[in-house]
Amino acid sequence: MDESDNELRAKARQVHCLLLQVYGLPDWRPQLDPVSQLVSTILSQNTNDKNRDLAFARLRQRYTTWEEVRDADPAEVINAIRPAGLANQKGPRIQEALRTLTQERGELDLNFLADWPIDAAKEWLSSLNGVGPKTAAIVLLFALGKPAFPVDTHIHRVTKRLGLIGPNVSREKAHAVLEALLPPEDYLAFHLNVIRHGREICVSRRPRCPLCSLRPLCTYYQTTVDRLP
């Protein structure tokens, strides 16, 4: 590990501590079983939480089990999840993932991944069509308590502005970079607090820098905002 790695880890720790001071330790408990989390996260791709939750609720109202979803008429599944957008893609992906899980494991249960090494669990989930690094990490972190760090658009924007990841680091590559900067026990709180900060302060178009507690640590603020006349 070179000095720059140590400096970035120290900076990440400072960011984490400041966010805890501002927002506190998130009060979070698992809400979905792993299969439900997988379906919900596929629905969340390229849409907002409200539309995801509506599509998920419609799916659960129409079908009482994931086995029923797996075996349903594809057109009916697509219609049920239409509020989430891209239903013609997401519907077949959900059914295919459920079929693959059944074929490989004999049942619709992802709890076996809790006992797997994290890299193997990521690889297995990412082998499913439509499951990328973010979806895999969300299932592992939020449903199985595994040390994975999901990177969504808010995480990617905020950590790039802070200088925790480089300006050319893609969202996909940022997963590994941020995992290396933080201890696993901080992943959940850091993830949730950075997302909150990205929604409330470090917004996309006009970040509210005067209100930001992270200004002393922020590369964007120091190199762009603070130099404005």
Backbone torsions as a table, in degrees:
resi	resn	phi	psi	omega
1	MET	NA	126.0	-179.9
2	ASP	-92.1	177.7	-174.6
3	GLU	-62.0	-37.2	-178.7
4	SER	-64.4	-35.5	176.4
5	ASP	-63.3	-45.0	178.4
6	ASN	-61.8	-39.9	180.0
7	GLU	-65.6	-41.5	179.5
8	LEU	-67.2	-38.1	177.7
9	ARG	-66.0	-39.5	176.9
10	ALA	-64.3	-39.6	179.0
11	LYS	-66.2	-42.2	178.1
12	ALA	-60.9	-38.8	178.3
13	ARG	-65.3	-40.9	178.0
14	GLN	-63.3	-44.0	177.7
15	VAL	-59.0	-46.6	-179.5
16	HIS	-58.7	-46.4	-178.8
17	CYS	-64.7	-40.8	178.3
18	LEU	-64.9	-41.2	178.8
19	LEU	-65.7	-35.2	175.8
20	LEU	-64.7	-36.9	178.1
21	GLN	-65.8	-37.6	-176.9
22	VAL	-80.1	-47.2	-171.8
23	TYR	-106.9	-15.4	-177.1
24	GLY	81.4	177.6	176.9
25	LEU	-79.8	119.4	-176.8
26	PRO	-57.5	133.7	176.6
27	ASP	-89.0	91.2	-174.3
28	TRP	-127.4	139.8	175.2
29	ARG	-135.0	149.4	179.0
30	PRO	-54.8	134.8	-177.9
31	GLN	-112.7	-23.7	-176.3
32	LEU	-130.3	147.9	170.7
33	ASP	-70.4	163.8	-172.9
34	PRO	-58.6	-39.7	179.6
35	VAL	-67.3	-43.0	177.2
36	SER	-62.6	-38.9	177.8
37	GLN	-63.8	-39.7	177.8
38	LEU	-61.1	-48.1	-179.7
39	VAL	-62.9	-46.6	-179.8
40	SER	-59.5	-39.5	-177.0
41	THR	-73.0	-35.5	173.5
42	ILE	-62.0	-41.5	178.3
43	LEU	-64.1	-29.2	-175.3
44	SER	-76.2	-12.8	-175.4
45	GLN	-64.4	126.8	177.6
46	ASN	59.9	35.2	174.2
47	THR	-152.0	179.8	-180.0
48	ASN	-99.5	171.2	-176.0
49	ASP	-62.1	-38.4	-178.8
50	LYS	-61.4	-47.0	-179.6
51	ASN	-67.7	-38.1	176.4
52	ARG	-60.0	-48.1	-176.9
53	ASP	-65.4	-36.7	177.8
54	LEU	-65.0	-45.6	179.5
55	ALA	-63.4	-41.5	179.9
56	PHE	-63.9	-43.2	179.8
57	ALA	-63.8	-40.9	178.1
58	ARG	-63.4	-38.1	179.2
59	LEU	-66.3	-43.2	-179.1
60	ARG	-72.1	-28.4	176.5
61	GLN	-71.1	-34.5	-177.4
62	ARG	-81.2	-34.2	-177.1
63	TYR	-126.9	132.2	-176.1
64	THR	-85.1	-20.6	179.7
65	THR	-134.6	160.0	176.2
66	TRP	-71.7	-23.1	173.6
67	GLU	-63.3	-38.7	177.3
68	GLU	-65.6	-39.9	176.7
69	VAL	-63.1	-45.7	-179.7
70	ARG	-55.6	-41.0	-172.5
71	ASP	-97.6	2.6	-174.6
72	ALA	-74.6	164.8	171.8
73	ASP	-62.6	124.2	-178.2
74	PRO	-54.4	-36.5	-179.2
75	ALA	-64.5	-34.7	179.6
76	GLU	-71.4	-38.1	177.1
77	VAL	-64.7	-44.7	178.9
78	ILE	-58.3	-43.7	-179.4
79	ASN	-65.0	-38.5	-178.0
80	ALA	-65.6	-36.7	-174.6
81	ILE	-98.2	10.6	-175.0
82	ARG	-54.9	-33.2	179.3
83	PRO	-59.1	-22.6	-178.6
84	ALA	-79.0	-9.5	-178.1
85	GLY	78.0	159.3	-179.6
86	LEU	50.4	36.7	-175.0
87	ALA	-62.1	-32.9	-179.5
88	ASN	-66.6	-22.1	174.8
89	GLN	-92.4	-46.0	-173.3
90	LYS	-68.9	-38.1	-179.6
91	GLY	-58.7	-56.2	177.7
92	PRO	-60.2	-35.3	179.2
93	ARG	-65.5	-41.6	178.1
94	ILE	-62.9	-46.7	-179.0
95	GLN	-65.9	-38.7	178.9
96	GLU	-65.4	-41.3	178.3
97	ALA	-62.2	-41.8	178.7
98	LEU	-66.5	-38.3	177.3
99	ARG	-67.1	-42.8	179.8
100	THR	-62.5	-43.5	178.4
101	LEU	-60.5	-41.9	179.0
102	THR	-64.6	-44.5	-178.2
103	GLN	-64.4	-38.8	-174.8
104	GLU	-86.4	-29.2	-174.7
105	ARG	-118.2	-11.8	177.6
106	GLY	84.3	-4.5	179.6
107	GLU	-160.1	162.9	179.4
108	LEU	-90.9	82.1	-177.8
109	ASP	-152.6	125.5	-179.8
110	LEU	-104.6	7.3	-176.4
111	ASN	-65.6	-18.0	177.6
112	PHE	-60.6	-26.8	-178.7
113	LEU	-67.7	-19.8	178.8
114	ALA	-62.1	-27.0	-178.2
115	ASP	-94.9	-2.9	-177.8
116	TRP	-89.1	153.1	168.9
117	PRO	-58.1	146.6	-172.7
118	ILE	-58.6	-40.9	-178.8
119	ASP	-65.5	-39.0	178.4
120	ALA	-67.3	-38.9	178.8
121	ALA	-65.1	-42.2	176.7
122	LYS	-61.6	-44.1	-178.0
123	GLU	-63.4	-41.0	-179.3
124	TRP	-64.8	-48.1	-179.6
125	LEU	-63.6	-40.1	-177.9
126	SER	-70.7	-13.3	176.4
127	SER	-75.7	-14.8	178.0
128	LEU	-76.3	137.5	179.8
129	ASN	-62.2	127.7	178.9
130	GLY	89.8	1.1	179.0
131	VAL	-108.4	109.5	177.8
132	GLY	-101.5	-170.5	-177.7
133	PRO	-58.0	-39.3	-178.2
134	LYS	-67.6	-47.4	-179.4
135	THR	-61.1	-44.9	179.0
136	ALA	-60.8	-44.5	-177.7
137	ALA	-66.4	-36.9	178.8
138	ILE	-63.3	-46.2	179.0
139	VAL	-60.5	-45.4	-176.5
140	LEU	-68.0	-44.1	-177.5
141	LEU	-73.9	-51.5	-169.9
142	PHE	-84.2	-30.3	-177.9
143	ALA	-102.2	-23.7	-174.8
144	LEU	-121.5	-4.5	178.0
145	GLY	66.4	26.6	-179.6
146	LYS	-89.4	154.1	-177.8
147	PRO	-78.4	81.0	176.1
148	ALA	-130.4	146.6	-177.3
149	PHE	-118.7	107.0	179.5
150	PRO	-74.2	142.5	178.2
151	VAL	-121.0	109.5	174.8
152	ASP	-102.7	-170.8	-175.8
153	THR	-64.6	-35.0	179.3
154	HIS	-69.4	-46.5	179.0
155	ILE	-59.3	-45.7	-177.1
156	HIS	-62.5	-45.5	-178.5
157	ARG	-65.3	-49.0	-174.9
158	VAL	-67.3	-46.2	-177.6
159	THR	-69.0	-28.5	175.7
160	LYS	-71.1	-43.2	177.6
161	ARG	-63.0	-37.4	178.6
162	LEU	-69.1	-23.0	-176.5
163	GLY	89.7	13.1	176.6
164	LEU	-74.2	-29.0	171.7
165	ILE	-122.4	155.0	-178.0
166	GLY	-70.0	161.4	-176.7
167	PRO	-64.3	-21.3	-178.0
168	ASN	-108.1	10.2	179.5
169	VAL	-77.9	122.6	-179.3
170	SER	-72.0	165.5	177.9
171	ARG	-61.7	-37.9	-179.6
172	GLU	-64.1	-44.6	-178.5
173	LYS	-74.4	-22.4	-178.0
174	ALA	-65.8	-24.9	178.6
175	HIS	-55.8	-52.4	-177.1
176	ALA	-68.1	-37.4	-178.9
177	VAL	-62.7	-47.6	-177.1
178	LEU	-72.0	-33.7	175.9
179	GLU	-60.8	-35.4	-178.8
180	ALA	-74.8	-20.3	-177.0
181	LEU	-88.3	-20.0	-173.1
182	LEU	-121.9	147.2	171.5
183	PRO	-71.1	143.6	-175.6
184	PRO	-53.9	-32.9	-178.1
185	GLU	-67.4	-13.5	179.0
186	ASP	-98.5	-6.9	-173.7
187	TYR	-55.2	-49.9	-173.1
188	LEU	-63.7	-51.5	-177.9
189	ALA	-64.9	-42.2	179.6
190	PHE	-63.1	-45.4	179.5
191	HIS	-57.0	-51.9	-176.5
192	LEU	-67.1	-39.2	-178.9
193	ASN	-72.4	-35.9	176.7
194	VAL	-66.8	-39.7	176.6
195	ILE	-61.5	-45.1	178.9
196	ARG	-61.1	-43.5	179.4
197	HIS	-62.5	-39.1	179.0
198	GLY	-67.5	-30.1	179.0
199	ARG	-81.4	-33.7	-172.7
200	GLU	-99.5	-33.7	-173.5
201	ILE	-121.2	-60.4	-174.7
202	CYS	-87.3	59.6	-176.5
203	VAL	-73.2	167.8	-169.4
204	SER	-66.1	-56.6	-169.1
205	ARG	-84.2	-45.3	-177.7
206	ARG	-131.7	81.2	-179.2
207	PRO	-58.6	140.9	-175.3
208	ARG	-89.6	63.9	-173.9
209	CYS	-56.5	-40.1	-179.6
210	PRO	-59.4	-22.9	-178.7
211	LEU	-97.0	1.0	-169.8
212	CYS	-88.4	126.7	178.0
213	SER	-77.2	-9.4	-176.6
214	LEU	-96.8	5.8	-176.6
215	ARG	-52.6	-42.0	-179.0
216	PRO	-63.2	-18.5	-177.5
217	LEU	-106.4	-1.9	-168.1
218	CYS	-95.0	117.7	178.1
219	THR	-63.2	-41.6	179.9
220	TYR	-59.9	-46.8	-178.6
221	TYR	-64.7	-45.6	-175.3
222	GLN	-69.5	-32.2	-176.3
223	THR	-98.0	-15.4	-175.8
224	THR	-122.1	-63.5	-173.2
225	VAL	-69.4	-47.7	-174.6
226	ASP	-68.2	-13.8	-179.8
227	ARG	-97.3	-1.7	179.6
228	LEU	-68.8	144.0	-179.8
229	PRO	-67.7	NA	NA
